[in-house]
Amino acid sequence: MGRDPAWLTGGALASTIGLRPTLWVDAIGGSLSFLPLLLSPVRSIGPMEDGVRQHSPMTAEEPDA
């Protein structure tokens, strides 16, 4: 089968409450889908260069000016 179970859930919801309310539920759910990422610790991750320098076993020497 290999399909996402959302099609089954959406079909069941549309059969239960109707098509238009199901589309509203989908629109509201889709517009709130960013909240888990916004509230997660991902926002506090610094730039990649800092992390690479911090965890790198080799230290780069600064060129002479």
Backbone as a ProteinNet text record, in pm:
[ID]
protein_1_A
[PRIMARY]
MGRDPAWLTGGALASTIGLRPTLWVDAIGGSLSFLPLLLSPVRSIGPMEDGVRQHSPMTAEEPDA
[TERTIARY]
83.9	0	88.7	169.8	271.6	223.9	99.1	50.5	48.1	49	37	-104.6	-119	-253.7	-340.9	-285.9	-365.6	-482.3	-467.1	-578.6	-696.3	-667.8	-774.9	-841.2	-760.7	-814	-895.8	-844.3	-917.9	-1049.2	-1048.5	-1172.3	-1274.7	-1228.2	-1320.4	-1377.4	-1292.7	-1340.2	-1438.7	-1409.9	-1501.8	-1635	-1632.3	-1757.1	-1837.3	-1768.5	-1835.6	-1891.1	-1806.4	-1850	-1874.5	-1838.6	-1859.2	-1728.8	-1734.5	-1614.1	-1564.9	-1653.5	-1609.4	-1550.4	-1615.2	-1551.5	-1417	-1405.1	-1278	-1169.8	-1204.2	-1107	-1066.9	-1160	-1125.4	-1031.3	-1060.1	-971.5	-831.7	-823.2	-695.1	-623.5	-696.5	-635.5	-581.5	-659.5	-614.4	-496.1	-503.8	-392.5	-266.4	-280.9	-164.8	-101.4	-184.3	-129	-61.2	-90.3	-26.6	87.9	122.2	222.2	363.3	389.2	520.7	545.8	440.5	454.8	549.7	548.5	645.1	790	819.9	956	987.7	891.3	911.5	936.5	868.6	880	988.7	1061.2	1164.3	1300.1	1397.7	1530.6	1609	1551.6	1621.2	1657.6	1574.3	1600.9	1727.7	1769.4	1886.5	2016.9	2010.4	2132	2204.8	2332.9	2411.8	2452.9	2531.1	2580.4	2666.3	2664.1	2735.1	2886.4	2939.9	3084	3134.3	3058.2	3098	3101.4	3002.6	2997.7	3110.9	3146.8	3256.1	3387.4	3409.7	3533.3	3542.2	3430.6	3430.2	3459.9	3410.7	3424.3	3530.6	3603.4	3705.7	3832.2	3894	4017.8	4135	4125	4232.4	4200.1	4297.6	4276.7	4347.3	4277.5	4334.7	4411.5	4530.9	4610.7	4570.1	4568.3	4532	4653.1	4629.5	4742.3	4801.4	4930.6	4995.7	4955.4	4933.7	4891.2	5005.4
-117.7	0	124.4	149	252.1	396	424.1	561.9	622.5	752.2	826.3	807.1	781.4	759	884.1	998.1	1120.8	1114.2	1044.4	1036	961.8	861.4	786.6	871.5	942.4	1029.4	1142.7	1202.4	1310.4	1262.8	1144.6	1089.3	1058.5	1003.6	973.8	1101.8	1202.6	1329.5	1395.9	1392.9	1452.1	1378.5	1246.9	1170.6	1201	1234.2	1259.3	1401.7	1501.7	1640	1716.6	1660.4	1727.2	1780	1812.4	1854.1	1992	2090.4	2226.5	2235.9	2178.9	2183.6	2109.7	2002.6	1931.2	2018.7	2094.3	2185.4	2295.9	2342.4	2441.6	2382.2	2259.5	2192.1	2179.4	2143.2	2130.2	2264.2	2369.9	2502.5	2551.5	2531.2	2574.5	2490.8	2360.5	2273.6	2303.3	2331.9	2365.8	2497.9	2594.4	2723.9	2719.2	2617.9	2604.4	2503.1	2451.7	2345.5	2392.5	2522.3	2573	2579.4	2567.9	2585	2485.6	2356.4	2266.7	2307.7	2353.4	2397.4	2528.8	2617.7	2745.9	2727.8	2632.4	2612.7	2511.8	2458.7	2358.9	2427.2	2353.4	2412.1	2434.2	2407.5	2427.2	2574.3	2664	2806.7	2851.4	2781.1	2823	2768.5	2692	2640.7	2756.3	2766.4	2875.5	2847.5	2937.1	2916.7	2791	2729.1	2603.7	2620.5	2733.1	2754.1	2749.3	2806.6	2804.6	2662.6	2583	2444.8	2361.3	2385.7	2310.4	2348.4	2476.7	2520.3	2467.9	2464.9	2424.1	2275.4	2192.8	2048.1	1988.6	2072.5	2022.9	1987.9	1871.8	1836.9	1921.3	1980.6	2062.8	2209.8	2286	2428.4	2501.6	2591	2668.3	2785.7	2801.7	2916.4	3037.4	3150.4	3272	3320.9	3369.2	3418.7	3545.2	3563	3684.5	3802.4	3914	4031.9	4121.3
0	0	0	101.5	100.4	93.4	117.4	111.6	250.9	251.3	375.5	431.1	561.1	615.3	618.2	576.5	577.6	480.6	368.9	274.3	335.3	416.3	481.6	590.4	666.8	771.9	711.5	604.5	537.8	479.5	420.2	364.9	471.8	583.1	693.6	753.3	767.2	822.2	726.7	597.4	499.5	496.7	514.6	517.6	643	749.6	876.7	886	860.8	881.9	752.6	638.8	509.8	452.1	324	252	294.8	298.9	333.8	474.5	576.3	708.8	712.3	634.7	628.6	567.4	464.5	404.5	501.7	584.6	686.5	791.5	832.3	928.2	869.2	741.9	674.5	665.2	631.9	619.7	753.5	859.2	992.7	1038.6	1018	1055.7	977.9	848.6	767.6	807.7	846.6	885.9	1022.6	1102.6	1234.1	1233.9	1117.2	1111.3	1145.3	1147.3	1180.5	1331.9	1412.1	1556.7	1623.3	1591.8	1657.1	1632.4	1512.5	1482.6	1553.1	1561	1626.8	1775.8	1837.1	1980.8	2018.9	1921.8	1949.7	1971.1	2020.9	2041.5	1912.8	1797.9	1671.5	1651.5	1700.8	1682.9	1753.3	1858.5	1934	1877	1770	1707.7	1640.3	1666.5	1610.6	1467.2	1409.5	1273.2	1263.2	1148.7	1128.2	1143.3	1100.2	1107.1	1251.5	1343.8	1484.9	1538.3	1504	1550.4	1494	1368.1	1306.6	1372.5	1395.1	1460.7	1603.2	1672	1811.5	1826.1	1735.7	1749.2	1657.6	1587.3	1495.7	1573.5	1545.4	1615	1567.9	1450.9	1397.6	1422.1	1459.8	1477.3	1364.9	1305	1194.3	1251.5	1201.6	1245.4	1164.1	1230.9	1161.1	1081	959	879.6	939	918.4	967.2	881.8	947.4	873.8	839.8
[MASK]
+++++++++++++++++++++++++++++++++++++++++++++++++++++++++++++++++

